[in-house]
Amino acid sequence: MDEENSPDDTPTEMRLLPWVSDVGKPCYLVGEADGVIAGFADEVEARQLARARAALEEARDTLDEPAAGALALRLALEAAGQALTEVLRVAESRVRRVD
């Protein structure tokens, strides 16, 4: 094996992607920090963060409304929970890339 194709040249950095497989398992990107898939993942993360901001604002508005019923509170909490799940995944991915 020549030095150009040595096993040490294999990319070891794995990026946790902001989506899961069809069976709910984490998806990773190996290498390609500035490739098409990485760019798409950046866009997905940006949309997830924007949705989280909107969900937080909606939850606060719902909580500030004294007449908010159980259904409104439940929907706001479900949206906030989903947004928090996505934001935590983005944070985990970014921490791994910084380390």
GURO-439117 format. One record per residue: residue number from 1; residue in three letters; y, x, z of N, C-alpha, C in turn. Coordinates in steps of 0.02 Angstrom, whole numbers, plus 50000, padded with zeros to 5 digits. Example, Ala and Ser with C-alpha at 12.3 -4.5 7.8 and 13.67 -1.06 7.14 Angstrom:
+-----+-----+-------+-------+-------+-------+-------+-------+-------+-------+-------+
|   k |   r |  n.py |  n.px |  n.pz | ca.py | ca.px | ca.pz |  c.py |  c.px |  c.pz |
+-----+-----+-------+-------+-------+-------+-------+-------+-------+-------+-------+
|   1 | Ala | 49716 | 50660 | 50390 | 49775 | 50615 | 50390 | 49835 | 50660 | 50390 |
|   2 | Ser | 49888 | 50642 | 50354 | 49947 | 50684 | 50357 | 50002 | 50645 | 50394 |
+-----+-----+-------+-------+-------+-------+-------+-------+-------+-------+-------+
//
This chain:
+-----+-----+-------+-------+-------+-------+-------+-------+-------+-------+-------+
|   k |   r |  n.py |  n.px |  n.pz | ca.py | ca.px | ca.pz |  c.py |  c.px |  c.pz |
+-----+-----+-------+-------+-------+-------+-------+-------+-------+-------+-------+
|   1 | Met | 49942 | 50042 | 50000 | 50000 | 50000 | 50000 | 50062 | 50045 | 50000 |
|   2 | Asp | 50109 | 50033 | 49954 | 50169 | 50075 | 49954 | 50218 | 50048 | 50006 |
|   3 | Glu | 50269 | 50089 | 50020 | 50316 | 50072 | 50072 | 50355 | 50008 | 50055 |
|   4 | Glu | 50367 | 49996 | 49991 | 50405 | 49937 | 49971 | 50370 | 49872 | 49989 |
|   5 | Asn | 50304 | 49872 | 49990 | 50265 | 49811 | 50004 | 50230 | 49814 | 50072 |
|   6 | Ser | 50254 | 49855 | 50117 | 50221 | 49861 | 50182 | 50228 | 49797 | 50222 |
|   7 | Pro | 50181 | 49785 | 50268 | 50185 | 49725 | 50310 | 50249 | 49722 | 50351 |
|   8 | Asp | 50279 | 49780 | 50364 | 50341 | 49781 | 50403 | 50399 | 49747 | 50366 |
|   9 | Asp | 50393 | 49739 | 50300 | 50446 | 49707 | 50261 | 50442 | 49631 | 50265 |
|  10 | Thr | 50390 | 49604 | 50295 | 50382 | 49532 | 50300 | 50436 | 49504 | 50346 |
|  11 | Pro | 50472 | 49453 | 50323 | 50524 | 49424 | 50365 | 50493 | 49394 | 50429 |
|  12 | Thr | 50524 | 49409 | 50486 | 50498 | 49383 | 50548 | 50544 | 49330 | 50579 |
|  13 | Glu | 50605 | 49325 | 50556 | 50651 | 49276 | 50582 | 50633 | 49207 | 50557 |
|  14 | Met | 50625 | 49160 | 50603 | 50609 | 49091 | 50584 | 50665 | 49046 | 50610 |
|  15 | Arg | 50691 | 49005 | 50566 | 50743 | 48957 | 50585 | 50711 | 48889 | 50597 |
|  16 | Leu | 50724 | 48861 | 50655 | 50702 | 48793 | 50669 | 50746 | 48746 | 50628 |
|  17 | Leu | 50715 | 48706 | 50586 | 50753 | 48661 | 50543 | 50768 | 48596 | 50579 |
|  18 | Pro | 50821 | 48561 | 50558 | 50843 | 48501 | 50593 | 50803 | 48438 | 50576 |
|  19 | Trp | 50741 | 48446 | 50555 | 50698 | 48389 | 50541 | 50627 | 48408 | 50560 |
|  20 | Val | 50584 | 48358 | 50563 | 50514 | 48370 | 50579 | 50471 | 48351 | 50520 |
|  21 | Ser | 50408 | 48372 | 50522 | 50361 | 48355 | 50468 | 50343 | 48281 | 50472 |
|  22 | Asp | 50306 | 48258 | 50423 | 50286 | 48187 | 50421 | 50241 | 48168 | 50480 |
|  23 | Val | 50214 | 48218 | 50515 | 50173 | 48203 | 50574 | 50209 | 48223 | 50638 |
|  24 | Gly | 50274 | 48235 | 50633 | 50315 | 48249 | 50692 | 50315 | 48320 | 50718 |
|  25 | Lys | 50290 | 48367 | 50679 | 50289 | 48437 | 50701 | 50352 | 48472 | 50678 |
|  26 | Pro | 50374 | 48524 | 50715 | 50434 | 48561 | 50696 | 50425 | 48594 | 50627 |
|  27 | Cys | 50480 | 48599 | 50591 | 50481 | 48634 | 50527 | 50523 | 48697 | 50535 |
|  28 | Tyr | 50502 | 48751 | 50503 | 50536 | 48815 | 50508 | 50550 | 48843 | 50439 |
|  29 | Leu | 50603 | 48883 | 50435 | 50619 | 48919 | 50373 | 50613 | 48993 | 50389 |
|  30 | Val | 50574 | 49028 | 50349 | 50565 | 49100 | 50359 | 50609 | 49135 | 50308 |
|  31 | Gly | 50652 | 49181 | 50331 | 50696 | 49217 | 50286 | 50750 | 49172 | 50257 |
|  32 | Glu | 50777 | 49191 | 50201 | 50826 | 49151 | 50163 | 50882 | 49123 | 50206 |
|  33 | Ala | 50915 | 49165 | 50245 | 50969 | 49142 | 50288 | 51027 | 49112 | 50249 |
|  34 | Asp | 51034 | 49130 | 50186 | 51089 | 49102 | 50147 | 51063 | 49067 | 50084 |
|  35 | Gly | 51001 | 49046 | 50085 | 50971 | 49012 | 50027 | 50987 | 48938 | 50024 |
|  36 | Val | 50958 | 48905 | 49975 | 50969 | 48834 | 49963 | 50946 | 48792 | 50023 |
|  37 | Ile | 50886 | 48805 | 50048 | 50860 | 48766 | 50104 | 50902 | 48777 | 50166 |
|  38 | Ala | 50924 | 48838 | 50179 | 50966 | 48851 | 50236 | 51033 | 48814 | 50230 |
|  39 | Gly | 51061 | 48813 | 50170 | 51123 | 48776 | 50158 | 51114 | 48701 | 50169 |
|  40 | Phe | 51057 | 48675 | 50146 | 51043 | 48604 | 50156 | 51035 | 48590 | 50231 |
|  41 | Ala | 51001 | 48635 | 50267 | 50992 | 48626 | 50339 | 51059 | 48627 | 50374 |
|  42 | Asp | 51105 | 48670 | 50353 | 51172 | 48672 | 50382 | 51207 | 48605 | 50372 |
|  43 | Glu | 51201 | 48575 | 50312 | 51231 | 48510 | 50298 | 51201 | 48455 | 50342 |
|  44 | Val | 51135 | 48456 | 50349 | 51101 | 48407 | 50391 | 51125 | 48413 | 50463 |
|  45 | Glu | 51130 | 48475 | 50488 | 51154 | 48486 | 50557 | 51225 | 48460 | 50565 |
|  46 | Ala | 51268 | 48472 | 50516 | 51337 | 48448 | 50520 | 51339 | 48372 | 50524 |
|  47 | Arg | 51297 | 48339 | 50484 | 51294 | 48265 | 50485 | 51268 | 48241 | 50553 |
|  48 | Gln | 51218 | 48276 | 50580 | 51191 | 48256 | 50644 | 51243 | 48263 | 50700 |
|  49 | Leu | 51282 | 48316 | 50698 | 51335 | 48325 | 50748 | 51389 | 48272 | 50741 |
|  50 | Ala | 51406 | 48254 | 50679 | 51455 | 48200 | 50668 | 51429 | 48134 | 50694 |
|  51 | Arg | 51365 | 48119 | 50682 | 51335 | 48057 | 50708 | 51335 | 48057 | 50784 |
|  52 | Ala | 51323 | 48115 | 50814 | 51323 | 48120 | 50887 | 51392 | 48105 | 50915 |
|  53 | Arg | 51444 | 48132 | 50883 | 51512 | 48117 | 50905 | 51526 | 48042 | 50901 |
|  54 | Ala | 51506 | 48011 | 50846 | 51516 | 47939 | 50837 | 51476 | 47899 | 50888 |
|  55 | Ala | 51414 | 47919 | 50902 | 51373 | 47884 | 50951 | 51402 | 47890 | 51021 |
|  56 | Leu | 51428 | 47948 | 51037 | 51460 | 47958 | 51102 | 51522 | 47913 | 51109 |
|  57 | Glu | 51562 | 47912 | 51057 | 51622 | 47869 | 51058 | 51603 | 47796 | 51065 |
|  58 | Glu | 51552 | 47775 | 51028 | 51529 | 47705 | 51032 | 51501 | 47689 | 51101 |
|  59 | Ala | 51463 | 47735 | 51130 | 51436 | 47724 | 51197 | 51492 | 47718 | 51248 |
|  60 | Arg | 51541 | 47762 | 51243 | 51598 | 47758 | 51290 | 51635 | 47691 | 51282 |
|  61 | Asp | 51647 | 47671 | 51220 | 51681 | 47607 | 51208 | 51641 | 47549 | 51237 |
|  62 | Thr | 51575 | 47551 | 51228 | 51532 | 47498 | 51254 | 51534 | 47496 | 51330 |
|  63 | Leu | 51531 | 47555 | 51361 | 51533 | 47558 | 51434 | 51601 | 47536 | 51461 |
|  64 | Asp | 51654 | 47547 | 51423 | 51721 | 47527 | 51445 | 51733 | 47452 | 51437 |
|  65 | Glu | 51689 | 47418 | 51402 | 51696 | 47346 | 51389 | 51660 | 47308 | 51445 |
|  66 | Pro | 51698 | 47276 | 51491 | 51666 | 47241 | 51546 | 51619 | 47185 | 51524 |
|  67 | Ala | 51632 | 47155 | 51467 | 51592 | 47099 | 51444 | 51531 | 47121 | 51402 |
|  68 | Ala | 51521 | 47185 | 51396 | 51464 | 47209 | 51356 | 51399 | 47184 | 51386 |
|  69 | Gly | 51359 | 47155 | 51344 | 51295 | 47128 | 51367 | 51240 | 47180 | 51365 |
|  70 | Ala | 51182 | 47158 | 51386 | 51124 | 47202 | 51389 | 51105 | 47230 | 51321 |
|  71 | Leu | 51109 | 47188 | 51269 | 51091 | 47211 | 51202 | 51139 | 47265 | 51178 |
|  72 | Ala | 51204 | 47255 | 51188 | 51254 | 47305 | 51167 | 51243 | 47371 | 51204 |
|  73 | Leu | 51229 | 47366 | 51268 | 51217 | 47427 | 51307 | 51153 | 47462 | 51284 |
|  74 | Arg | 51102 | 47423 | 51270 | 51038 | 47452 | 51247 | 51047 | 47487 | 51180 |
|  75 | Leu | 51082 | 47455 | 51133 | 51093 | 47485 | 51067 | 51134 | 47549 | 51073 |
|  76 | Ala | 51186 | 47548 | 51115 | 51226 | 47608 | 51125 | 51185 | 47664 | 51155 |
|  77 | Leu | 51143 | 47647 | 51203 | 51101 | 47698 | 51235 | 51049 | 47725 | 51186 |
|  78 | Glu | 51020 | 47683 | 51145 | 50971 | 47706 | 51095 | 51004 | 47754 | 51045 |
|  79 | Ala | 51064 | 47736 | 51021 | 51100 | 47779 | 50974 | 51118 | 47846 | 51007 |
|  80 | Ala | 51141 | 47843 | 51069 | 51159 | 47904 | 51105 | 51097 | 47948 | 51117 |
|  81 | Gly | 51041 | 47916 | 51133 | 50979 | 47954 | 51144 | 50955 | 47989 | 51081 |
|  82 | Gln | 50958 | 47954 | 51025 | 50938 | 47984 | 50961 | 50985 | 48042 | 50943 |
|  83 | Ala | 51049 | 48031 | 50953 | 51098 | 48083 | 50939 | 51087 | 48144 | 50984 |
|  84 | Leu | 51073 | 48132 | 51047 | 51061 | 48188 | 51093 | 50999 | 48227 | 51073 |
|  85 | Thr | 50947 | 48193 | 51051 | 50887 | 48227 | 51027 | 50903 | 48273 | 50969 |
|  86 | Glu | 50943 | 48248 | 50921 | 50961 | 48289 | 50863 | 51006 | 48347 | 50882 |
|  87 | Val | 51054 | 48336 | 50927 | 51100 | 48389 | 50947 | 51062 | 48444 | 50986 |
|  88 | Leu | 51015 | 48424 | 51027 | 50975 | 48474 | 51063 | 50935 | 48517 | 51015 |
|  89 | Arg | 50909 | 48487 | 50962 | 50872 | 48525 | 50911 | 50918 | 48574 | 50876 |
|  90 | Val | 50979 | 48552 | 50859 | 51028 | 48597 | 50828 | 51044 | 48655 | 50876 |
|  91 | Ala | 51055 | 48639 | 50939 | 51070 | 48691 | 50988 | 51013 | 48741 | 50995 |
|  92 | Glu | 50952 | 48715 | 50999 | 50893 | 48759 | 51004 | 50888 | 48805 | 50943 |
|  93 | Ser | 50900 | 48778 | 50885 | 50897 | 48817 | 50824 | 50949 | 48873 | 50824 |
|  94 | Arg | 51009 | 48856 | 50846 | 51063 | 48905 | 50846 | 51053 | 48959 | 50899 |
|  95 | Val | 51026 | 48940 | 50956 | 51012 | 48990 | 51008 | 50960 | 49040 | 50983 |
|  96 | Arg | 50909 | 49015 | 50948 | 50858 | 49060 | 50921 | 50887 | 49109 | 50871 |
|  97 | Arg | 50937 | 49086 | 50832 | 50966 | 49130 | 50782 | 51012 | 49182 | 50813 |
|  98 | Val | 51041 | 49167 | 50871 | 51087 | 49213 | 50905 | 51048 | 49267 | 50942 |
|  99 | Asp | 50992 | 49247 | 50971 | 50952 | 49295 | 51011 | 50928 | 49352 | 50971 |
+-----+-----+-------+-------+-------+-------+-------+-------+-------+-------+-------+
//
